[in-house]
Amino acid sequence: MAQRFLTGSQLGIVRSVRIDTQLRAPLGDAGREAAELRDAGFDGVFTFEGPHDVFLPLAAASAVAGLDLYTNLAIAFPRSPTHLAHTAYDLHQASGGRFALGLGTQIRPHIEKRYGATWSRPVARLRELIEATRAVLSCWQDGGRLDVRGEFYELTLMPPTFNPGPLPGGPPPIWAGALGPRMTRMVAEVADGLLVHPFNSDAFVRGQTLPGVDAGLAASGRARGDFTLVCEAIVCAWRDERERETAVAGAKGLVAFYGSTPAYRPVLEAEGAGDLQPELNRLTKEGRWDELGGVVDDDLLERIAVCGEPADVARRIHDRFGGVADRLAFYTPYEVDPSLTAEVLDRLR
């Protein structure tokens, strides 16, 4: 594992948890924003595969010293293992060993209809993709022969011309997102870390995610300290009524969007709200996106997001993820004053 991406046991020596936040600025401003977030006290920044490219902003941010970088997450199936290995290698090299490759599956309609790629057996396919990407990186690092012959990928050619050679601190870690029990167990078995989906609750994480992690680590013969658990929290924070209205509207909209997806229904069921999923799904199919947030009441919002003034948010984050997360990722799905998230961070410290 690279020098800055510490294992769970090492984190206990340095700090109880490392705290990251989303890199939101357009590409041209990504470096500036990354420096501001570092100066505000964040340990790392992440991007997600949304309306812009997931990797390019991190290239701009790689010049900012003292800041960890990762994708949270990059959609895996439209990309080949070799493409992923090259991008991860270059970002890890450019940042001096501060990059982690975070991968995820997305759901079938997006893979087939938004990316024009192939979807089948997502748990098995992602497992093989992680292993194949690691095989490419290992070929470059150790000089061995590339020999991947799987169900989904066959990689047997790596001439010296296309081999960039070893990295001083070793290849980047590979993390992956998961929500369901089979995917969670698989990620804990073969990846270096788990990206816990932001659509989560205390009941779901402790009742379903952590048992899956334990089972996967046991199957791989690894200890918890050999694995990085990144818990993402939807932060719904405010200091006045104007900020409260913006935060609540943004957080409710995101919770409703996630809740409309059938694959994410188990989180709602863990909170006794499983019946909302078909209603939310119907609204999306009817194109009534503006009505989604109104289906989510304040009680459900507070059980999935972490809500309140900065001191309240910090306390609730600590109560939910303390003793669980190695890294905590702030996700604010609305325009937020950087001083507000900095205040939450200060309170949490």
N, C-alpha and C positions, 0 to 999 in steps of 0.2 A: 504494500500500500504506500502511496506517495507521502512525502514528508509532512504536509500540512493536514491531510485528511486522516485524523486520528481515529483509532478504534475506540469502542466503548470503554475499555479498561483504561486506556490512556487519557480519555476525556476526564475521568475522575481525578486525575492528577492535576490537570490544567484548569479546568472549570467544569461546573456541573453540567452545563449545556451551552452549545454554541448557537447563536441567534442570527438568522438570516432574514432577508426580505426580498421582495420582487424588484427586479430591474425593469422599470416601466418606460423609460425615456425612449424616444425614437433613436435610431442608430447613430445619427450625428451627435446626439447628446449623451449617449450611453456612458462614455468615459467620464464625463463631468459628473453625472448622477452617481456613478459607482464611487467616485472619490468622496462625494458628499455623504453617501450612506456609510462609507467606511469611517469618515470623520465623526458621524453621528453615533458611532459605537457598534455598528453591525459587523458580524464576523464574516458574512458571506452574502452573495446575491445570486438569485436564480432567475431564469427566464422560463416561459412556458410557450408551447406551440399554439399560438392564437392567430391574431391578424397579421403578425410579422414573423420573420424568420427567427427560429429559436437559438441559433448558434452565433449569428453575426454580432449581436450586441455584446456577447461575452468576449468576442475577439477585441472589441473596443475597450472593454473593461479589464482585459488581461494586463494592461500596462499599469493598472492601479495596484501598487504593492500592498501586501497585508490583507488581502480580501479573497476569500474562497469563492469559487465560481462553479455553478452546475446548472444543467438543464432539468427543469421540473415541470413538465418532462418533454423530451423529444419523442415524437411518434415513431415507433420502431419499424413497423411492417412495410411502409413505402420505401425504406432505405435498406441497402445491402450491408452485411457485416463489414465489408472492406471500406465502404463509404464512411460508416460510423467510426471505424478504427482510425482512418485518416483524420477526420475532423477532431476526434477526441485527442489524438496524438498531438496535433498542431496546437490546440488550445492548452493542453497540459504543458507543452514545451514553451509556448509564448508566455504563460503565466508563472513559469518557474515551479511547476508541480502543484498548482492550486485548483485544478479542474477535476470534476467528477462527471461522468456521463450518466445522466438519468434518463431511462427509457420507459415507455409505456405503450399499451396496445391500442387505445381508443376503442370505440365500438364499431361494429360491422358496417353500419350505413356510412359512417365517415370514411372508413378505410376504402370501401368500394366506390362510393359516390362522390366523395370530396377529393380523394387522392388517386382514384383509379387503380388501386393496388389489390392484392389478393388477401382474403381473410379465410382462415380455417383453423380450427383447433388452437385457439389463442394461447393457452397455457403451454402446450407442447412447442408451438412455434416460437414463442418468446424465449423459452428455455434454450432452444437450439440457437436462436439468434444471439443470446448472451454468450453462450459457450463458443460460438463461431467468431464473434467479435473479439473475445478474449484470446482465441487461438491466433488470430491475425496479429494482435498486439504482442503476444508471446513469441511468435515467429520473429518479429522485428527485434524484440528485446533480447532473446536468448540465441537467435541464429539457427533455430531448428527448422525442420521442413514443415511447410503448411500442408496439413492433411486432414481436411474436414469432409467427411462423407456422411451426411445425415439425411433425414427425410425431407427437409426443406432447403438445405444449402449444401453445395459441394464446392469446396475451395481447395484447389491442389496446385495452384500456380502462383509463385511469388519470386520472380527473377530479382537478382541483386539491384537492378536498375530502379525498381519500384520499392525497395526496402529502405526506409529512412534510418534504420539503425536503432540502437538502444537509447533510452532516455536516462539521464543521470539518476533520477530518483525512482525509476521504475514506471510502469505504465499507469494510467489513471484508473481509479476504481470505477466499477460499473454498478450503478444503483438502478432499481426498477420500481415502478408503481404497482400497487395491487389493492384490491378491495375485497374480492371474494375469497373464500377459504382455500381453494385449490391454488389460485394464483399467489396468495400470500405465502403459503407453504413452499411453493416452488421458488419464489424469489428468495426466501430465507435459506433455501437449500443451495442455490447456485450463484446468487449475486453477492456483491459486497455490502449492499445496504438496501433498505426498503424506504420508498417514498410513500408515506401514508397519505391517502387522498384527502384533500381539504374538506370534503363532505364526510365528516365523521362526528362522533359524539363520544363522551366518556364511556357510556355503556357499550358502544360498538367497539372502541379501541381495546378496552380491557376485556370485554367478553368474547370478541372474535379475532381481532388482529393479533393480540399478543399470544394467544394459544397457537395460532398458525405460525407465528415466528418461532416459537419454542419447538414446534414439531419439525419445521424445516431445518433449524439448526441441529436438532438431534439427529435427523437423517443424514446430515453432512458431516457429523462428528465435530462440529465447531461449538465454541462457547459463545455466550452473548457478547463478550468483550471483543470478539472477532468481527462484529457486525455493526453497521451504523443504522440507527433508526431515526429517520427524519420525519417529524410530525408537523404537518402543515395546519395552521389555524386560520380560519376566516376571522380577521380582526375587525370588529364593528365598534369603533371608539369615537368619542366625542368630548368636547369641552363646553359646548353651548348648544342651543336649540337648532341653529342652522347646521352645525356639523352633525348633530344627531339625526336630523331628517335625511341628510345626504348618506350617512353611513347605514342607517336602517334600510333605506330604499335599495342601496347597492347590495347589501348583504342578503336581504330577502329575495332580490332578483336572482342572485347566484344560487342560493339554497333551493329556490323553486326550479331553476334550470337544471341543476344536478338531480333534484328529486323527480323530474319528469322522465329520467332515463330508467328503463326497467332494470338494468343491471345494478343500479344503485339503490333499489328498493330495500335491501336488507338494512341499510342505515336507518331509514324511516321506520321499518318494522322494529328495530331495536328500541325505538323511542315511542312505540305504540301508535305510529302515524302512517302505517303502510297503505291505508286506504286512500291517502292523498296522491299516491303515485299515478294511478290511472287518470285521475282528474287533471293533474298537471300535464300528463302526456297528451291528453285530448286537446288541451288548450294549445300546445305546440303544434299539433297536427292541423288545427284550425287556423294557425297563424296568429293567435291572440297572445303574442309575446308580452305585451304591455300589462296583461292581466295576471301574469304568473305570480308576481310578488305578493299580490293581494290574497293569495291562497294560504300563505305562510303566516301564522299568527306569531305574536311576540314570544310566547312560551316555547314554541318549537325553534324559533330563531335562536333563542338564548341557549338551547341545549345543543345546537350544532355550531353556531358561531360563538365567539367570546365577545360579550357586549358590555358597554358601560363607559364611564369616565376612565382616564388612564390608570388610576390606582385600582379600580374594580377589574379592568381588563387584565392587568398584571396578576392580580390575585387569582382570577379564574384560570388564566393560563397555567399558573403554578399548580393549582389544585388539579387540573386535568392532566397535565403532561409531566409534572414533577415526578422523578423516579422512573419515567417511561422513555422520554426522548433523549437522544444524544445531540440532535440538532432540532431546533424549532424554526419553522419557516412562517413568517408573517405574510398573510395574503389579504390585501385590502382591495376589494373589487369596486372601487369608486375613487374619484379624485380626492386626494387627501393631502393636507398640509404636512410637509415633512417634519415639522416641529411636533406634530401630534404623535406620529409613530416614534419619534425620538423620545418623547416624554413617556410613552408606554414602555419603551426599552429601558429607560432610566429607572422607572418604578420596578420593573421586573428584575433588573440587576440587584 
